[in-house]
């Protein structure tokens, strides 16, 4: 029996969700599986299946990644963040406007997550200097980057919707198609946060410190999980290296320091031999400590003053977006005793973990508390895999001399695209090439700048969008919407698509949502007599409406740890933000697009 194409597409979409939520496969691998599946089932031709790799979307994204990286590497974006430090101290209202507006402005020309990552340390510093809880700034800043992404063509979902229009022989979207409606949304979003949203933001919690500096040891509850023990004469630890003692592998406990007579050994290496009589500083849960005491170790009740605390002040680092550390454990990385760094605790979703930290797979936005020498910590500031929220260290590899070149190239590319002198993909590629030619980036940095994960995700998933249209599924689902809303105002149809897209975004993110909902929305618009370009703008912008949960967008995840947010905090503030954004979008589409 022949399976109808529509049912095959539905089956592939179901399989897509199963792979996303039921396996540990990376999303770009899942996208390539989808590409192969829609080709082998005959839903799209082999030529269409691989067309995504040479599409205008991919070319635009390649250039965008390189130009954005150049703005970061040459210190342009950091200069903006530094200016916020200089002028930012003040009232809560002033700072919310400042960071939301700056986040939105940066998102016009760079990735939302990159904008949030650059502004994060500045927001933390300014909040502490102004004696304001960090939680009052980071969520508004995150939302600012999201609404800013709605106002520009240079957001992945927006570029994808333009590509879907072109694939249906309609005129694509351009830089100015998003800015007017997006500008209305940005203004409405800032107004909501000032009038209502900021009152819903969490007050300073127990682990917050608005006096100027956060006590990280208190925040991570190290004082409650910090123990001093003496290695007994008959202890299984005696005369063994830390590695061979299995104290971490079996109990998940961390030895942070060793006191031996008049000697202090800080961040002891794995091959450090423990001796009877050594006094150990142990980090971990009390129940695991009780197991350790069975190994003939003695818990000290009275500690000499000089031995009460960790000998070196810890510092907090975060796992950056697109970090190679994502999915790996600390034990698998060069972030350990062997390079002079020691992870004491991990912060995730408002909770501190001190036991078995080295064996927990890391996620974007995780904060890790480490101790180490200043030179070792400073080296991390040059590593794009990590963010130092406190901002004590500056990136030494910034090439400030090339900043004017990066600015001129960026402005030239934007001018060429806005004036439609050349197509945006060509302008972006030309800009990326120019970035290398003038020395803003080396070829190695050129390749590092490209988020290959996004490239493969977009190129792999694009054929599924073609299949949704070619199989007739988009027509059928669009017809259901038209029948249900036959006598309704066109704005009701647009609102329905906005809500549908926004709901899908909370589950699978904006890029995949655009590819799944986009074909359906365009077909529904055609059947209802609505301008498909206006509908595409609505769906594209809705892909940035990731306000309800922290997992809906990486920039939200990035703010969780430093802001000490809980999952429900985003929902509490995000419901109103979603409503205001939807109403502002509908008003803008009505006034400016005639919907």
KOLRO-259561 format. One line per 5 residues: number of its first residue (from 1); their letters; for each residue x, z, y negated of C-alpha. Coordinates in steps of 0.001 Angstrom, whole numbers, plus 500000, padded with zeros to 6 digits. Example, Ala and Ser with C-alpha at 12.3 -4.5 7.8 and 13.67 -1.06 7.14 Angstrom:
# KOLRO-259561
1 = as = 512300/507800/504500; 513670/507140/501060
END
This chain:
# KOLRO-259561
1 = xxxxx = 500000/500000/500000; 501317/499053/496566; 501566/501959/494127; 500220/501091/490654; 502947/501100/487982
6 = xxxxx = 501101/503773/486004; 501216/506179/488942; 504909/505473/489479; 505634/506340/485844; 503597/509544/486132
11 = xxxxx = 505538/510420/489274; 508859/509828/487508; 507775/512020/484575; 506761/514805/486995; 510110/514411/488734
16 = xxxxx = 511826/514627/485351; 510225/518002/484644; 511068/519248/488147; 514724/518327/487676; 514858/519914/484221
21 = xxxxx = 513298/523232/485217; 513989/523387/488937; 517667/522474/489114; 520938/523228/487360; 521656/519550/486723
26 = xxxxx = 522756/518755/483189; 520189/516873/481134; 522397/513790/480696; 522746/513436/484474; 518975/513756/484812
31 = xxxxx = 518594/511005/482202; 520851/508675/484199; 518830/509466/487358; 515711/508425/485437; 517425/505192/484344
36 = xxxxx = 518330/504297/487928; 514839/505214/489191; 512864/503105/486700; 515181/500176/487497; 514994/500431/491297
41 = xxxxx = 511203/500772/491184; 510982/497557/489155; 509315/499261/486182; 511938/497785/483851; 514417/494974/484313
46 = xxxxx = 518116/495773/484806; 518815/494228/481406; 516288/496523/479680; 517541/499511/481666; 521057/499269/480270
51 = xxxxx = 520003/498065/476825; 519971/501640/475580; 523770/501808/475651; 523948/498972/473123; 520875/499931/471127
56 = xxxxx = 520853/500591/467401; 520109/504254/468220; 523388/504724/470073; 525426/502843/467455; 523887/504909/464654
61 = xxxxx = 524512/508173/466491; 528116/507247/467272; 528837/506630/463604; 526908/509722/462510; 528860/512024/464836
66 = xxxxx = 532197/510701/463543; 531276/510857/459849; 529836/514375/460243; 532985/515520/462022; 535110/514106/459200
71 = xxxxx = 533120/516096/456642; 533852/519220/458668; 537509/518506/459465; 538364/517687/455854; 536742/520903/454614
76 = xxxxx = 533872/519328/452647; 531181/521314/454430; 533313/524461/454448; 533741/524115/450682; 529949/524135/450328
81 = xxxxx = 529766/527258/452487; 532456/528919/450370; 530487/528197/447217; 527549/530021/448763; 529837/533008/449226
86 = xxxxx = 530781/532891/445554; 527278/532544/444095; 525187/533931/446921; 525180/537663/446313; 521841/538762/445006
91 = xxxxx = 518264/539485/445975; 516665/538633/449292; 514416/536046/447624; 517350/534303/445959; 519353/534190/449193
96 = xxxxx = 516461/532833/451261; 515965/529983/448776; 519708/529353/448623; 520347/529174/452370; 517129/527354/453293
101 = xxxxx = 517724/524723/450608; 521402/524322/451537; 520555/524086/455244; 517966/521403/454458; 520397/519516/452212
106 = xxxxx = 523186/519471/454815; 520726/518357/457498; 520035/515206/455495; 523473/513867/456423; 524547/515832/459489
111 = xxxxx = 523290/517245/462756; 520994/520284/462362; 523069/522388/464734; 526319/521498/462986; 524792/522455/459638
116 = xxxxx = 523621/525794/461031; 526983/526493/462670; 528883/525894/459428; 526542/528030/457310; 526283/530881/459819
121 = xxxxx = 529507/532736/458878; 528724/532354/455168; 525216/533767/455647; 526553/536748/457586; 529165/537545/454929
126 = xxxxx = 526782/537153/451995; 524114/539301/453674; 526581/542137/454223; 527976/541893/450690; 524439/541947/449267
131 = xxxxx = 523386/544881/451466; 520649/542765/453086; 519914/542629/456800; 521325/539464/458380; 517989/539022/460162
136 = xxxxx = 516402/538288/456774; 518579/535199/456277; 519449/533542/459571; 515968/532546/460761; 514998/531106/457348
141 = xxxxx = 518309/529204/457318; 517613/527871/460825; 514135/526739/459793; 515651/525187/456662; 517917/522959/458750
146 = xxxxx = 514928/521921/460882; 512705/520876/457963; 515714/519184/456360; 516082/517130/459534; 512493/515936/459048
151 = xxxxx = 513363/514455/455661; 516086/512089/456850; 516429/509087/459103; 519650/510607/460460; 517954/512835/463042
156 = xxxxx = 518011/511724/466672; 514235/511821/467179; 513661/509922/463915; 516116/507200/464929; 514472/506986/468357
161 = xxxxx = 510995/506467/466906; 512343/503653/464762; 513847/502053/467880; 510511/502299/469708; 508810/500496/466819
166 = xxxxx = 511420/497726/466890; 510971/497357/470672; 507270/496665/469962; 508170/494035/467332; 507273/496234/464366
171 = xxxxx = 509478/496878/461373; 511726/499854/461980; 511939/502915/459776; 514633/503487/457158; 516210/506253/455096
176 = xxxxx = 513461/506375/452476; 510545/506418/454925; 511147/510082/455762; 512346/511543/452475; 509047/511703/450471
181 = xxxxx = 506946/513402/453177; 509952/515421/454304; 510521/516629/450761; 506946/517939/450625; 507529/519762/453908
186 = xxxxx = 510795/521336/452707; 509133/522685/449559; 506142/523989/451539; 508420/525598/454137; 510486/527447/451542
191 = xxxxx = 507322/528591/449756; 505856/529926/453032; 509040/531829/453841; 509138/533423/450381; 505464/534373/450204
196 = xxxxx = 504677/535265/453817; 507426/534568/456342; 510053/536969/454962; 507619/539867/455322; 507256/539033/459028
201 = xxxxx = 510997/538934/459662; 512312/541970/461551; 513687/544845/459532; 517221/546037/460218; 517247/547307/463783
206 = xxxxx = 519321/550129/465145; 522279/547841/465783; 522194/546305/462302; 524405/547585/459520; 523714/546395/456008
211 = xxxxx = 526312/548596/454374; 528887/545825/454333; 530306/545640/457852; 528712/545841/461277; 530085/548405/463717
216 = xxxxx = 530434/546032/466636; 531249/548788/469110; 528010/550527/468196; 526034/547281/468218; 527254/546440/471726
221 = xxxxx = 526716/550078/472787; 530329/550426/473867; 530417/554111/472929; 527755/554761/475588; 529545/552681/478223
226 = xxxxx = 533141/553581/477519; 534837/555900/480024; 538230/557520/480466; 539438/558096/484022; 542720/559132/485629
231 = xxxxx = 544037/557328/488689; 544360/559975/491421; 547370/560282/493714; 545364/559012/496682; 543306/556471/494711
236 = xxxxx = 542928/552958/496117; 543902/551791/492616; 547379/553317/492768; 550260/550845/493134; 547949/547836/492937
241 = xxxxx = 547659/545203/490256; 544443/545036/488254; 543624/541788/490071; 544194/543261/493545; 542314/546451/492709
246 = xxxxx = 539033/544455/492685; 537693/546792/490013; 536110/543854/488215; 535255/541682/491209; 533521/544505/493135
251 = xxxxx = 532233/546785/490382; 532083/544528/487322; 534090/547091/485314; 536731/546151/482735; 540023/547958/482121
256 = xxxxx = 540535/547673/478360; 543639/549849/478020; 546072/552002/479969; 547797/555156/478727; 550903/556059/480711
261 = xxxxx = 552712/559128/479422; 553704/558092/475864; 553057/554390/476424; 549896/552510/475471; 549221/549224/477284
266 = xxxxx = 546574/547240/475425; 544863/544272/477078; 546798/544742/480327; 547466/541538/482246; 545927/540944/485672
271 = xxxxx = 549322/541494/487305; 549765/544884/485607; 550446/547489/488322; 548388/550683/488100; 550130/553962/488866
276 = xxxxx = 548935/557387/489892; 548388/559467/486782; 547501/556465/484577; 544666/557123/482166; 542339/554098/482035
281 = xxxxx = 539831/553046/479407; 536934/551597/481411; 534018/549533/480022; 530827/549248/482096; 527595/550859/483261
286 = xxxxx = 527483/554478/484384; 526139/553640/487852; 529189/551430/488462; 531428/554208/487164; 529989/556560/489794
291 = xxxxx = 531108/554065/492432; 534593/554034/490893; 534822/557829/491116; 534562/557488/494884; 537910/555655/494753
296 = xxxxx = 539648/558961/493984; 539603/558569/490235; 538926/561497/487925; 536523/561297/484990; 537938/563026/481911
301 = xxxxx = 535501/565133/479901; 537905/565949/477065; 539751/563099/475399; 542616/563466/472997; 541695/562102/469535
306 = xxxxx = 544145/559193/469652; 542590/558006/472902; 538927/558139/471949; 538436/554488/471157; 539618/550996/471970
311 = xxxxx = 543132/550674/470457; 542356/547297/468811; 539234/546599/466797; 537062/544042/468629; 535777/540819/467103
316 = xxxxx = 532695/538788/467932; 532873/535099/468852; 530001/532764/469687; 529658/529833/472060; 529207/526783/469858
321 = xxxxx = 526818/523865/470476; 528305/521201/472774; 530977/523709/473768; 532908/523035/476950; 532398/526736/477679
326 = xxxxx = 528671/526194/478292; 527801/526812/481938; 531230/528266/482715; 532147/531915/483223; 534850/533788/481365
331 = xxxxx = 536828/534039/484576; 536988/530222/484661; 538234/529884/481086; 541392/530510/479106; 539670/533385/477321
336 = xxxxx = 541122/536215/479320; 543924/538702/479831; 546447/535990/480615; 546333/534627/477053; 546123/538001/475351
341 = xxxxx = 542326/538158/474994; 539912/540462/476757; 536119/540126/476823; 534430/543533/476666; 530752/542648/476370
346 = xxxxx = 528280/539799/475977; 525242/539608/473692; 522276/537450/474683; 518636/537494/473544; 519030/540802/471734
351 = xxxxx = 520636/542588/474673; 524186/543735/475344; 525853/543294/478755; 529043/545190/479564; 529114/544985/483358
356 = xxxxx = 530150/541866/485269; 530641/540021/481982; 533348/537754/483378; 530985/536298/485995; 528011/535437/483750
361 = xxxxx = 527621/531675/483055; 527777/531246/479299; 525068/529643/477181; 525082/528183/473671; 524534/530997/471184
366 = xxxxx = 525974/533717/473420; 528134/536177/471507; 531173/537628/473261; 532958/540758/472063; 536708/540365/472550
371 = xxxxx = 539863/542235/471675; 543195/540577/471085; 546080/540189/468677; 545274/538554/465333; 547307/535449/466177
376 = xxxxx = 545389/534945/469438; 542026/535430/467737; 543014/533094/464909; 543769/530364/467432; 540081/530427/468364
381 = xxxxx = 539148/529397/464833; 540780/526029/465540; 538800/525623/468753; 535473/523788/468282; 534089/525556/471357
386 = xxxxx = 533749/528837/469435; 532283/530136/466187; 533506/533307/464492; 530373/534603/462690; 532232/537261/460738
391 = xxxxx = 534476/534599/459250; 537644/536690/459077; 539729/533701/460073; 539926/530264/458528; 540575/527002/460244
396 = xxxxx = 544237/526100/459700; 543798/522494/460787; 541545/521511/457871; 542856/518370/456183; 541733/519035/452607
401 = xxxxx = 543739/516107/451181; 541398/513670/452928; 538197/515299/451655; 537696/512778/448803; 538043/509906/451291
406 = xxxxx = 535390/511434/453570; 533013/511951/450642; 533440/508397/449337; 532923/506869/452795; 529818/508980/453432
411 = xxxxx = 528243/508102/450087; 529083/504419/450572; 527457/504347/454004; 524314/506037/452678; 524131/503665/449701
416 = xxxxx = 524501/500594/451932; 521726/501843/454182; 519341/502951/451427; 519744/499695/449486; 519414/497791/452776
421 = xxxxx = 522553/495783/452040; 523524/496030/455709; 521673/497546/458642; 522194/501269/459183; 523890/500938/462630
426 = xxxxx = 526474/498541/461203; 526959/500750/458130; 527502/503781/460362; 530008/502040/462617; 531851/500682/459579
431 = xxxxx = 531953/504204/458164; 533305/505626/461428; 536033/502984/461555; 536943/503662/457931; 537188/507391/458677
436 = xxxxx = 539964/506669/461187; 541697/504016/459081; 542114/506327/456075; 543335/509193/458281; 540423/511627/458025
441 = xxxxx = 540364/511803/461835; 542831/510832/464518; 541652/508709/467436; 541667/511811/469617; 539431/513598/467110
446 = xxxxx = 537283/510452/466921; 536447/510719/470623; 536032/514503/470446; 533546/514137/467587; 531080/512122/469652
451 = xxxxx = 528481/514132/471528; 528555/512083/474703; 525834/514293/476143; 523391/513040/473506; 524547/509435/473920
456 = xxxxx = 523921/509435/477679; 520639/511345/477240; 519284/508793/474766; 520556/505722/476632; 519310/507060/479971
461 = xxxxx = 515854/508089/478799; 515070/505055/476626; 514093/502876/479645; 511452/505476/480584; 509819/504911/477186
466 = xxxxx = 509784/501176/477905; 508210/501893/481302; 505497/504077/479753; 504530/501129/477540; 505025/498246/479991
471 = xxxxx = 503129/499969/482814; 500017/500344/480679; 500175/504147/480759; 500610/504382/476983; 497539/502164/476493
476 = xxxxx = 495459/504249/478870; 496369/507631/477383; 496067/506242/473859; 492615/504967/474780; 491587/508466/475849
481 = xxxxx = 492538/509790/472421; 490671/506991/470677; 487518/507557/472754; 487614/511315/472171; 488072/510851/468422
486 = xxxxx = 486023/507669/467955; 484109/508921/464919; 486819/511151/463514; 489019/510716/460475; 492362/509010/461266
491 = xxxxx = 494103/512183/460109; 492520/513989/463075; 494208/511559/465462; 497535/512049/463693; 497059/515831/463783
496 = xxxxx = 496366/515629/467530; 499616/513753/468102; 501512/516224/465934; 500180/519139/467990; 500893/517346/471285
501 = xxxxx = 504461/516528/470234; 505096/520014/468895; 503881/521569/472156; 506166/519354/474249; 509106/520129/471942
506 = xxxxx = 508852/523854/472694; 509441/523034/476363; 511930/520163/476554; 513304/519657/473030; 512872/516950/470417
511 = xxxxx = 514927/514086/471821; 513080/513818/475136; 509742/514534/473419; 510139/511505/471151; 510759/509256/474143
516 = xxxxx = 507751/510589/476073; 505155/510976/473323; 506329/508129/471075; 504958/505170/473107; 501610/506930/473573
521 = xxxxx = 501311/507719/469864; 502128/504159/468788; 499512/502710/471163; 496890/505244/470041; 497575/504312/466414
526 = xxxxx = 497151/500608/467147; 493853/501159/468960; 492545/503443/466206; 493650/501171/463359; 496261/503577/461999
531 = xxxxx = 499574/502288/460644; 501951/502668/463635; 504861/503316/461264; 503006/506256/459709; 502225/507584/463190
536 = xxxxx = 505891/507195/464149; 506954/509200/461105; 504511/511952/462117; 505732/512102/465719; 509392/511938/464688
541 = xxxxx = 508991/514814/462251; 507010/516808/464807; 510039/516648/467103; 511779/518976/464627; 508923/521511/464654
546 = xxxxx = 510842/523900/466895; 509690/527088/465193; 507803/528941/467916; 510589/529882/470333; 514362/530284/470069
551 = xxxxx = 514885/527970/473053; 513042/525072/471398; 516162/524066/469453; 519889/524932/469740; 520073/525960/466073
556 = xxxxx = 517566/528761/466810; 519589/529897/469795; 522657/530011/467565; 520982/532558/465291; 519723/534896/468039
561 = xxxxx = 522833/537045/468515; 524080/537465/464923; 520520/537974/463674; 519738/540496/466420; 516454/538675/466997
566 = xxxxx = 514115/539098/469912; 512266/536203/471513; 508954/537146/469899; 510409/537246/466392; 510486/533446/466300
571 = xxxxx = 506879/533211/467464; 505741/535770/464906; 507268/533894/461972; 507055/530429/463526; 503264/530284/463900
576 = xxxxx = 502775/530293/460144; 505714/527919/459631; 504183/525497/462139; 500794/525620/460422; 502249/525119/456944
581 = xxxxx = 504497/522278/458133; 501579/520525/459839; 499344/520770/456763; 502143/519596/454462; 502893/516673/456777
586 = xxxxx = 499250/515603/456924; 498945/515869/453130; 502109/513794/452667; 500950/511137/455142; 497586/510938/453376
591 = xxxxx = 499029/510677/449871; 502094/508569/450571; 501128/506497/453628; 497399/506142/453043; 496402/507625/456416
END
